[in-house]
Amino acid sequence: MKRIVLLILFVAILAAGCTSQKTSPSQGDALYAQAESQYALENYHAAADLYEKTSRQYRAEGNAAKAKEALNKASLSARMFVEFPYNQSVMAAMIDEAYPSASAGQKETWLSCKTGQCITSDGETLYFTDTVGNVRYHNSDLIRNATAGMGKTPFYDEMKPLTATPATEGAVYVNPVRWEGTETLRIPAGLLPKNGTFRLWVPLPVESPSQKDVTIISVEPAQYVKSQTGTDADMGLTYLEIPLESVKGDFLNITARFRYMQYEVRYTIDPAKVGTYNSSDPEYQKYTASGKNIVVSPEMKAKALSIVGNETNPYLQAEKLYWHVVSHPYSHVPHVWLSASGTPESVYMLRTGYGDCGTQSMYFAALCRSLGIPARAIGGYQLVPGYAGTHFWSEYYLPGYGWIPNDVTIAEGAEWSYEASDDDRHQYKDFYARNLDPYRYIIQKDVDVPLTPPAGNVVMFDMVVQSPKAVCDTCDTDPEFEMLENWKVVVKKV
C-alpha cells in the first residue's frame, strides 16, 4: 500500500550566492496530496474523484505532465473498485433473489468474504460483480439444476462427441479447420479529443504448433499502420498511430482481416520415452522462469511438490498438476483489481482456489515451472459453436514430444452436466489433459508478453491482448474501457 506522499519544497540555491527563494505549492499539488492520502487509506472512490480534480487543475495551471500523471492515478484508483459495485445489503438481496430456497446458513456463508470476493473501499464492504454466478459454479447441485433447466450443458454437449472419438495412431495434428476472422473497432468520434495522437495495438493471430498458415489479409486504415510483430512472434500485434485531427465523420473505424488453419491436437505419451531437459537452452530458461503473473516462489514450489509427491517423471508430474487444478471449480475473477493491486494471477489462485480460464492456466504453468517443467498460458479466443469468446489454456513442454496442450476450464464443463455419468466426466476431462479441439484463435503464446513498441508509463491491463490497447496523449478518460465497449471479433469456418 502506498504511503502518503509528502510535498517537500526544495530550496533553490542561487549560483551568485546563498540567497534562497521559496515556492508555494499549487492548487494542483494540494489536491494531489489529498488524493494520495485517500488512496493510502483505501478510500478508492474518493481518491479517484480527487485525482480527476487534480488532473483538471494541473491542466488549468498548464502542467500537462502532472495532469497526465494524476489521470493515470485516477484510472488506477477506479480499477481498484470498478469490479466491485455492490454493497452488502444489495448483494444479500441479489443472493436471496437468485437462490430463494437456500438456507440462511448457506447464504451467510456465501456472503462471507472468506468464501466470496470482497474489498473494502471508503469504509464499506463491496462485492465482486460476479459473486452470484460464482455461487452457482461452486455448488454442483446449483449448476446442474441450471443446465437441466436449459436442457443442455454449454461446451460439454458440443465437445463430447469429439472427445469420445479415438485418436489416429501416431498422428498429433489432425483434422484441420480453416478459419477466417474480422476484427472491428468502432469508436464514436465524440468520445475522442479533437487533437493529439491515438496510439493503438490491435491483436492478430500468430503461428503456433497447432495454428498454421496464418495470413494477415489487411489492416485498415493502412496509412496509420506503423508496424506489425509478424506471425512468428510471441504475440500478434499491429501498431497504429492515428492523428486525432484526421478523424472525420461520426466514428473512428479500424478493421483487421486474417485467416489461418487450426488443428485438432492428439497426443499419446509414453512416460518412458520422455527425454531430458537441456537446462541451458534459452527456451527452457524462458519458460521455467518466474514472471509477473506466472510466479515461481518457495510457496508455489511447496504446493507443487505436495501435489506430485515422489513422482519425478515430468509427464506424470504434469498430469498430477492438471488433475489438481481441474479439481477446483470454475470462478470468475476480478482481473482488473488483481492487476491494479499488483496481485499475481497464479498466486491469487494458489491462495484462494478461485480461477477462471486465465487464472487457472497461469496457476498450472506456475506449478509446472516450479518443478522445472517449461510451461506457458496460451491466449486468444475459443470458438466452440454458440459460445465463442475470449479464452486461455495451457501448454507444457516434454523433450521428445513437444508442447503438450491442456484446457482445464473446458474440461470442468463436465461437472456442469446434469446427465453425465462419473465415467463420462472423467473421460471428458482426461481428453483435455493432453489433447485439444480445433475451435481456437491464438493471439499470444504466453501471458505478459510486452507490447511492441512499448506503451510507456501508462496504466493498462496488458497481460492479455484479446482486445486493443490504447494510449492517448490528450484524452481525459481511460481509453482502454472504450476499447472493450466498441470491439467486435467474428471468426468463421471457411
WOHU-V444192 format. One record per residue. N is the residue number from 0. RES is the residue in three letters. PSI is psi as a letter, one per 20 degrees, with the letter a starting at -180 (* if undefined). BURIAL is b if it has 16 or more other ideal C-beta (glycine too) atoms within 10 Angstrom, else e. D_CENTER is the distance of its C-alpha to the mean C-alpha in Angstrom with 2 decimals. Layout:
# WOHU-V444192
((N RES PSI BURIAL D_CENTER) (N RES PSI BURIAL D_CENTER))
This chain:
# WOHU-V444192
((0 MET p e 22.77) (1 LYS q e 24.38) (2 ARG q e 28.16) (3 ILE p e 30.16) (4 VAL p e 30.91) (5 LEU p e 34.69) (6 LEU o e 36.05) (7 ILE p e 38.84) (8 LEU o e 41.47) (9 PHE q e 42.56) (10 VAL p e 46.26) (11 ALA o e 46.98) (12 ILE o e 49.87) (13 LEU q e 51.95) (14 ALA h e 53.28) (15 ALA i e 56.84) (16 GLY b e 57.17) (17 CYS j e 55.79) (18 THR p e 55.30) (19 SER q e 51.93) (20 GLN p e 50.16) (21 LYS q e 47.68) (22 THR p e 45.00) (23 SER q e 43.94) (24 PRO q e 40.25) (25 SER r b 39.12) (26 GLN h e 37.97) (27 GLY g b 34.48) (28 ASP g b 34.67) (29 ALA g e 35.88) (30 LEU h b 33.10) (31 TYR g b 30.51) (32 ALA g b 32.07) (33 GLN g b 31.96) (34 ALA g b 28.24) (35 GLU h b 27.53) (36 SER g b 29.72) (37 GLN h b 27.94) (38 TYR g b 24.50) (39 ALA h e 26.09) (40 LEU j e 27.47) (41 GLU k b 24.08) (42 ASN m b 25.45) (43 TYR h b 22.28) (44 HIS g b 23.70) (45 ALA h b 26.88) (46 ALA g b 25.20) (47 ALA g b 23.19) (48 ASP g b 26.50) (49 LEU h b 28.41) (50 TYR h b 26.10) (51 GLU g b 26.39) (52 LYS h b 30.16) (53 THR g b 30.18) (54 SER g b 28.56) (55 ARG h b 31.18) (56 GLN g b 33.92) (57 TYR h b 33.06) (58 ARG g b 33.11) (59 ALA h e 36.49) (60 GLU i e 37.64) (61 GLY j e 36.64) (62 ASN n b 34.07) (63 ALA h e 31.18) (64 ALA g e 29.36) (65 LYS h b 29.42) (66 ALA g b 28.49) (67 LYS g b 25.26) (68 GLU g b 24.55) (69 ALA h b 25.20) (70 LEU h b 22.98) (71 ASN g b 20.04) (72 LYS h b 20.99) (73 ALA g b 21.23) (74 SER g b 17.69) (75 LEU g b 16.53) (76 SER g b 18.84) (77 ALA h b 17.66) (78 ARG i b 14.01) (79 MET h b 15.61) (80 PHE i b 17.04) (81 VAL h b 15.66) (82 GLU j b 13.91) (83 PHE m b 17.22) (84 PRO i e 19.94) (85 TYR p b 22.49) (86 ASN r e 25.22) (87 GLN g e 26.87) (88 SER h e 29.64) (89 VAL g e 27.46) (90 MET h b 25.15) (91 ALA g b 28.34) (92 ALA h e 29.68) (93 MET g e 26.60) (94 ILE h b 26.82) (95 ASP g e 30.56) (96 GLU h e 30.14) (97 ALA h e 27.53) (98 TYR m b 29.38) (99 PRO h e 33.03) (100 SER i e 34.51) (101 ALA q b 32.51) (102 SER r e 34.66) (103 ALA h e 34.66) (104 GLY g e 33.65) (105 GLN g e 30.58) (106 LYS h b 29.51) (107 GLU g e 30.16) (108 THR g e 28.00) (109 TRP h b 25.07) (110 LEU i b 25.52) (111 SER p e 25.60) (112 CYS i e 22.80) (113 LYS h e 23.21) (114 THR i b 21.89) (115 GLY a b 19.99) (116 GLN o b 17.31) (117 CYS q b 19.21) (118 ILE r b 19.65) (119 THR p e 22.92) (120 SER p b 23.36) (121 ASP k e 26.80) (122 GLY j e 28.48) (123 GLU q e 26.91) (124 THR p b 24.71) (125 LEU q b 21.85) (126 TYR q b 19.86) (127 PHE q b 16.31) (128 THR h e 16.35) (129 ASP k b 15.74) (130 THR g b 18.27) (131 VAL g b 20.81) (132 GLY h e 18.67) (133 ASN h b 17.63) (134 VAL g b 21.39) (135 ARG g b 21.97) (136 TYR h b 19.44) (137 HIS i b 20.98) (138 ASN o b 24.51) (139 SER h e 25.53) (140 ASP h e 28.60) (141 LEU g e 26.69) (142 ILE h b 24.19) (143 ARG h b 27.13) (144 ASN h e 29.25) (145 ALA g e 26.64) (146 THR h b 26.51) (147 ALA h e 30.29) (148 GLY h e 30.61) (149 MET h e 28.73) (150 GLY j e 30.78) (151 LYS q e 27.83) (152 THR o b 24.74) (153 PRO q e 21.67) (154 PHE g b 20.50) (155 TYR g b 23.16) (156 ASP h b 26.09) (157 GLU h b 24.88) (158 MET i b 24.04) (159 LYS g b 26.88) (160 PRO h e 29.55) (161 LEU g b 27.63) (162 THR h b 26.87) (163 ALA i e 30.57) (164 THR p e 31.85) (165 PRO q e 33.32) (166 ALA q e 32.11) (167 THR p e 34.53) (168 GLU p e 36.07) (169 GLY i e 34.87) (170 ALA p e 32.38) (171 VAL g b 28.70) (172 TYR o b 27.34) (173 VAL r e 29.11) (174 ASN m e 29.34) (175 PRO q e 27.51) (176 VAL p b 26.20) (177 ARG p e 26.29) (178 TRP q b 23.70) (179 GLU p e 23.92) (180 GLY q b 21.28) (181 THR p e 21.49) (182 GLU p b 18.89) (183 THR p e 20.28) (184 LEU p b 19.52) (185 ARG n e 22.30) (186 ILE p b 22.46) (187 PRO p e 25.64) (188 ALA h e 27.76) (189 GLY i e 28.70) (190 LEU i e 25.29) (191 LEU q b 25.80) (192 PRO r b 28.39) (193 LYS i e 31.51) (194 ASN r e 31.21) (195 GLY a e 28.99) (196 THR p e 26.47) (197 PHE o b 23.17) (198 ARG p b 20.96) (199 LEU p b 18.42) (200 TRP o b 16.00) (201 VAL p b 15.72) (202 PRO q b 13.90) (203 LEU r b 16.47) (204 PRO q b 17.05) (205 VAL q b 18.09) (206 GLU q b 20.68) (207 SER r b 19.82) (208 PRO h b 22.14) (209 SER i b 21.57) (210 GLN o b 20.92) (211 LYS r e 24.15) (212 ASP l e 26.32) (213 VAL p b 23.60) (214 THR p e 25.35) (215 ILE o b 24.15) (216 ILE g e 26.80) (217 SER q e 26.37) (218 VAL p b 24.43) (219 GLU q e 26.32) (220 PRO p e 27.82) (221 ALA h e 28.58) (222 GLN i e 30.40) (223 TYR i b 27.29) (224 VAL p b 25.50) (225 LYS h e 25.85) (226 SER r e 24.09) (227 GLN q b 21.99) (228 THR h b 20.42) (229 GLY r e 22.14) (230 THR i b 21.38) (231 ASP j e 21.81) (232 ALA r b 19.14) (233 ASP h b 16.07) (234 MET p b 14.10) (235 GLY p b 15.93) (236 LEU q b 16.49) (237 THR p b 19.43) (238 TYR p b 20.23) (239 LEU q b 22.51) (240 GLU o e 24.61) (241 ILE o b 26.16) (242 PRO o e 29.21) (243 LEU h b 28.85) (244 GLU i e 32.61) (245 SER i e 32.50) (246 VAL o b 30.47) (247 LYS q e 33.16) (248 GLY a e 33.22) (249 ASP i e 30.98) (250 PHE q b 27.60) (251 LEU o b 25.68) (252 ASN p e 24.90) (253 ILE p b 22.77) (254 THR p e 22.83) (255 ALA p b 21.75) (256 ARG q b 23.29) (257 PHE r b 22.93) (258 ARG q b 23.99) (259 TYR r b 23.41) (260 MET p b 24.57) (261 GLN p b 22.41) (262 TYR q b 24.18) (263 GLU p b 24.31) (264 VAL p b 24.05) (265 ARG o b 26.72) (266 TYR p b 27.43) (267 THR o e 30.52) (268 ILE p b 30.48) (269 ASP o e 33.52) (270 PRO h e 32.65) (271 ALA i e 35.94) (272 LYS j e 34.97) (273 VAL p b 31.81) (274 GLY a e 32.66) (275 THR p e 32.31) (276 TYR q b 29.51) (277 ASN n e 30.59) (278 SER i e 29.06) (279 SER i e 30.23) (280 ASP p e 28.26) (281 PRO h e 25.69) (282 GLU h e 23.17) (283 TYR g b 23.83) (284 GLN h e 23.41) (285 LYS g e 20.15) (286 TYR j b 18.45) (287 THR i b 20.15) (288 ALA q e 19.39) (289 SER q e 17.35) (290 GLY a b 14.30) (291 LYS g e 12.22) (292 ASN h b 9.80) (293 ILE n b 11.98) (294 VAL p b 15.02) (295 VAL o b 18.58) (296 SER r e 20.91) (297 PRO h e 24.17) (298 GLU g e 22.53) (299 MET g b 20.09) (300 LYS g b 23.04) (301 ALA g e 25.31) (302 LYS g b 23.06) (303 ALA g b 22.85) (304 LEU h e 26.64) (305 SER h e 27.31) (306 ILE g b 25.63) (307 VAL i b 27.38) (308 GLY c e 30.68) (309 ASN j e 33.30) (310 GLU p b 31.59) (311 THR i e 31.45) (312 ASN p e 30.73) (313 PRO h b 27.15) (314 TYR g b 26.84) (315 LEU h e 28.13) (316 GLN g b 26.00) (317 ALA h b 22.80) (318 GLU g b 24.17) (319 LYS g e 24.73) (320 LEU h b 21.22) (321 TYR g b 19.90) (322 TRP h b 22.28) (323 HIS g b 21.36) (324 VAL g b 17.66) (325 VAL h b 18.87) (326 SER i e 21.20) (327 HIS p b 18.53) (328 PRO q b 18.11) (329 TYR q b 14.95) (330 SER p b 13.48) (331 HIS q b 11.23) (332 VAL q b 9.41) (333 PRO m b 9.52) (334 HIS h b 6.19) (335 VAL g b 8.28) (336 TRP g b 11.13) (337 LEU g b 9.76) (338 SER g b 9.03) (339 ALA h b 12.39) (340 SER i e 14.24) (341 GLY k e 13.42) (342 THR o e 12.54) (343 PRO q b 10.92) (344 GLU g b 8.63) (345 SER h b 11.42) (346 VAL h b 14.07) (347 TYR g b 12.96) (348 MET h b 13.41) (349 LEU g b 16.52) (350 ARG h e 18.05) (351 THR h b 17.25) (352 GLY i e 16.81) (353 TYR p b 13.98) (354 GLY p b 11.00) (355 ASP a b 9.41) (356 CYS g b 8.81) (357 GLY g b 5.76) (358 THR g b 7.65) (359 GLN g b 10.83) (360 SER g b 10.38) (361 MET h b 9.77) (362 TYR g b 12.63) (363 PHE g b 14.79) (364 ALA h b 14.44) (365 ALA g b 15.33) (366 LEU g b 18.26) (367 CYS g b 19.44) (368 ARG h b 19.38) (369 SER h b 21.28) (370 LEU j b 24.01) (371 GLY j e 24.16) (372 ILE o b 22.53) (373 PRO p b 20.37) (374 ALA q b 16.96) (375 ARG r b 13.59) (376 ALA o b 10.33) (377 ILE p b 10.77) (378 GLY q b 8.53) (379 GLY c b 10.04) (380 TYR q b 11.83) (381 GLN q b 14.18) (382 LEU k b 17.56) (383 VAL p b 19.47) (384 PRO p e 22.34) (385 GLY i e 21.94) (386 TYR k e 18.30) (387 ALA q b 16.43) (388 GLY r e 12.83) (389 THR q b 9.27) (390 HIS q b 8.84) (391 PHE q b 8.28) (392 TRP a b 11.40) (393 SER q b 13.41) (394 GLU q b 16.50) (395 TYR q b 19.16) (396 TYR p b 22.27) (397 LEU p b 25.85) (398 PRO p e 28.85) (399 GLY i e 31.05) (400 TYR g b 28.42) (401 GLY b e 25.31) (402 TRP o b 21.60) (403 ILE o b 21.51) (404 PRO q b 18.65) (405 ASN q b 17.65) (406 ASP n b 15.52) (407 VAL g b 15.57) (408 THR g b 14.10) (409 ILE h b 16.53) (410 ALA h b 19.17) (411 GLU i b 18.85) (412 GLY h b 20.00) (413 ALA h b 23.42) (414 GLU i b 23.59) (415 TRP i b 23.36) (416 SER p b 26.45) (417 TYR i b 29.59) (418 GLU i e 31.93) (419 ALA q b 30.62) (420 SER r e 32.72) (421 ASP h e 31.51) (422 ASP g e 32.43) (423 ASP g b 30.42) (424 ARG g b 27.30) (425 HIS g e 27.85) (426 GLN g e 28.61) (427 TYR g b 25.48) (428 LYS h b 23.22) (429 ASP h b 25.31) (430 PHE g b 24.76) (431 TYR j b 21.00) (432 ALA h b 21.70) (433 ARG j b 22.73) (434 ASN r b 22.74) (435 LEU q b 20.62) (436 ASP r b 21.40) (437 PRO j b 21.58) (438 TYR m b 19.44) (439 ARG q b 16.60) (440 TYR o b 15.48) (441 ILE p b 13.99) (442 ILE h b 12.60) (443 GLN q b 11.54) (444 LYS i b 13.18) (445 ASP r b 10.89) (446 VAL r b 7.90) (447 ASP k b 9.31) (448 VAL p b 11.88) (449 PRO q e 13.83) (450 LEU q b 14.53) (451 THR o b 18.08) (452 PRO r e 20.02) (453 PRO q e 18.50) (454 ALA h b 17.56) (455 GLY a e 19.68) (456 ASN n e 19.61) (457 VAL q b 17.40) (458 VAL p b 14.82) (459 MET q b 11.58) (460 PHE n b 7.78) (461 ASP j b 7.98) (462 MET h b 6.01) (463 VAL q b 4.94) (464 VAL m b 7.99) (465 GLN i b 8.38) (466 SER r b 10.57) (467 PRO q b 12.97) (468 LYS q b 12.86) (469 ALA q b 16.19) (470 VAL p b 18.66) (471 CYS o b 21.90) (472 ASP i e 24.77) (473 THR j e 26.74) (474 CYS q b 24.31) (475 ASP j e 24.87) (476 THR r e 21.61) (477 ASP o b 17.90) (478 PRO i b 17.46) (479 GLU h b 13.66) (480 PHE h b 14.33) (481 GLU h b 17.05) (482 MET g b 14.83) (483 LEU h e 13.01) (484 GLU i e 16.47) (485 ASN k b 18.26) (486 TRP p b 16.17) (487 LYS p e 17.39) (488 VAL p b 16.91) (489 VAL o e 19.80) (490 VAL p b 20.23) (491 LYS q e 23.56) (492 LYS q e 25.82) (493 VAL * e 28.76))
